[in-house]
Amino acid sequence: MQPNTSLSILRLDVSGQPVAWISWQDAVCLYVRQRVAWELGEMAFHVRGGNSRLSGQRSGVVINSIIAVRGSASARRLWHQAPRLNNRELFRRDGYLCMYCGKPCTERELTRDHVIPRALGGQDQWNNVVAACRRCNLLKGGRTPEQAGLSLLAVPFVPNPAEYLALKNRRILADQMEFLKKQFHHSRLLDLC
């Protein structure tokens, strides 16, 4: 199968820990430089190159949807760092639901709410922020949920690297999602797939 331009390849370190999404073009470079240690996944894509000047034959490489790269930085340090917080991944983590009233919302209708308000010393971190509709955010104001008479539907959490990679990519192939799901904390993520 020929890859389309929006295809992302899941890059792992040699120990099998997810590191990043890379373009299929970057994956081809890793194959050509012989840096791919091993491959996983059911999806393979044939990329055609140019014709050889010497033999006249057309070059090509087959890339898999999940590749482990040797010589790359270990993902172990990623597992001990919180991923960068942004609204798009926060809203996906919370399933595009207001974590106070449970109303399904679009990205435009949601806001980032600090469970412990910043004015009261709360931090702008994954474990202190939730998606909230504008109505609930205004109702809560600069108070804690208890002070505002609201309760959280889910406890905010810091996604691990596998969860974050799933939150970050909107077009995940089935075999890539199956690989990532094995590393999810199942009790934490709302229905992501």
C-alpha positions in Angstrom: 0.0 0.0 0.0 1.3 3.5 -0.9 1.3 5.9 2.1 -0.8 9.1 2.0 0.7 12.4 3.0 -0.9 12.5 6.5 0.3 9.0 7.5 2.3 9.0 10.8 4.6 6.2 11.9 4.8 5.3 15.6 8.5 5.5 16.6 9.7 3.4 19.5 13.1 3.1 21.2 14.8 -0.3 21.0 13.3 -1.4 24.3 9.8 -0.9 22.8 8.7 2.3 24.5 6.8 4.8 22.4 8.8 7.9 21.7 7.1 10.0 19.0 5.0 10.2 15.8 7.2 10.7 12.8 6.3 11.3 9.1 6.6 8.4 6.7 9.3 10.4 4.9 11.4 10.4 8.1 10.7 6.7 8.5 12.1 6.1 5.0 15.3 7.9 5.9 15.7 5.7 9.0 15.2 2.6 6.9 17.7 3.8 4.3 20.3 4.6 7.0 19.6 1.2 8.5 18.6 2.6 11.9 15.4 0.5 12.2 16.1 -2.3 14.7 12.8 -4.0 14.4 9.2 -3.5 13.2 5.7 -4.2 14.4 2.2 -3.8 13.1 0.1 -5.2 10.4 0.3 -2.2 8.1 3.2 -2.0 5.7 3.6 0.7 3.0 5.6 0.4 -0.2 7.3 3.7 -1.0 8.7 3.9 -4.5 11.9 5.9 -5.3 13.6 6.9 -8.5 15.2 4.7 -11.2 18.8 3.7 -10.6 21.2 5.3 -13.1 23.3 2.1 -13.2 20.7 -0.7 -13.4 17.6 1.2 -14.6 15.6 -0.5 -11.8 13.2 1.5 -9.7 14.1 1.7 -6.0 11.7 1.2 -3.2 11.4 0.5 0.5 8.6 -1.1 2.6 7.9 0.7 5.9 5.9 -0.6 8.8 3.4 1.5 10.8 5.4 0.9 14.1 9.2 0.9 14.1 11.9 0.7 16.8 14.9 2.8 16.1 18.4 2.0 17.3 20.7 4.8 18.5 17.8 7.1 19.4 17.3 8.6 22.8 15.7 6.2 25.2 12.0 6.8 26.0 12.7 6.0 29.7 13.3 9.7 30.5 9.9 10.5 28.8 8.1 8.2 31.2 9.3 10.3 34.1 8.4 13.7 32.6 4.9 15.2 32.3 4.0 15.9 28.7 3.4 19.5 27.7 -0.1 20.7 28.6 -2.2 22.2 25.9 -6.0 22.6 25.4 -6.4 20.2 22.5 -4.9 17.2 24.3 -6.6 18.2 27.6 -10.0 18.3 25.9 -9.3 14.9 24.2 -8.2 13.5 27.6 -11.5 14.5 29.0 -13.5 13.2 26.1 -14.8 16.6 25.0 -17.0 16.6 28.1 -17.4 19.3 30.7 -16.0 17.6 33.8 -18.6 19.4 36.0 -22.0 18.9 34.2 -21.0 16.2 31.8 -22.3 18.0 28.7 -20.6 17.0 25.4 -19.0 20.1 23.9 -17.0 21.1 20.9 -13.4 22.4 21.3 -14.8 25.9 20.9 -17.3 25.5 23.7 -14.7 24.2 26.2 -12.3 26.1 28.5 -9.4 25.0 30.7 -10.5 25.1 34.3 -8.1 25.0 37.2 -9.6 22.7 39.9 -7.7 24.7 42.6 -7.7 28.2 41.1 -4.4 29.8 40.4 -5.4 32.7 42.7 -5.5 30.1 45.5 -2.1 28.7 44.6 -3.2 26.0 42.1 -0.7 25.2 39.3 -1.3 25.0 35.6 -0.6 21.3 35.5 -2.3 18.2 34.1 -3.4 17.0 37.6 -5.0 20.4 38.4 -6.9 21.2 35.1 -10.1 19.8 33.5 -12.2 20.6 30.5 -15.2 22.7 31.5 -18.0 24.3 29.5 -18.1 28.1 29.7 -21.2 28.1 31.9 -19.7 25.8 34.5 -16.3 27.7 34.4 -18.1 31.0 35.0 -20.3 29.4 37.8 -17.2 28.1 39.5 -15.2 31.3 39.2 -12.2 31.6 41.4 -13.4 29.0 43.8 -12.7 25.3 44.4 -15.4 22.9 43.1 -16.5 22.4 46.8 -16.8 26.1 47.4 -18.9 26.5 44.2 -21.1 23.5 45.0 -19.8 21.5 42.0 -18.3 18.1 41.9 -15.8 16.6 39.4 -17.0 13.7 37.2 -13.4 12.4 36.9 -10.1 13.0 38.6 -7.6 14.9 36.5 -4.4 13.0 35.7 -1.1 13.3 33.9 -1.1 11.1 30.8 1.8 8.7 30.4 3.7 8.9 27.1 1.6 6.2 25.4 -1.6 8.0 26.4 -0.2 11.3 25.3 0.8 10.0 21.9 -2.8 8.7 21.5 -4.2 12.0 22.5 -1.8 13.9 20.2 -2.6 12.1 16.9 -6.1 12.2 15.4 -5.3 9.6 12.7 -4.0 6.5 14.4 -4.0 3.2 12.5 -5.7 0.3 14.2 -2.4 -1.6 14.8 -0.8 1.5 16.3 -3.7 2.1 18.7 -3.6 -1.6 19.8 0.0 -1.2 20.6 -0.5 2.0 22.6 -3.6 0.8 24.4 -1.5 -2.0 26.0 0.3 0.8 27.9 -2.7 2.9 28.9 -4.0 3.1 32.5 -7.4 1.8 31.6 -9.2 3.3 34.5 -8.1 6.8 33.7 -8.7 7.5 30.0 -12.2 8.3 28.8 -13.2 6.4 25.6 -10.4 7.6 23.3 -10.7 5.1 20.6 
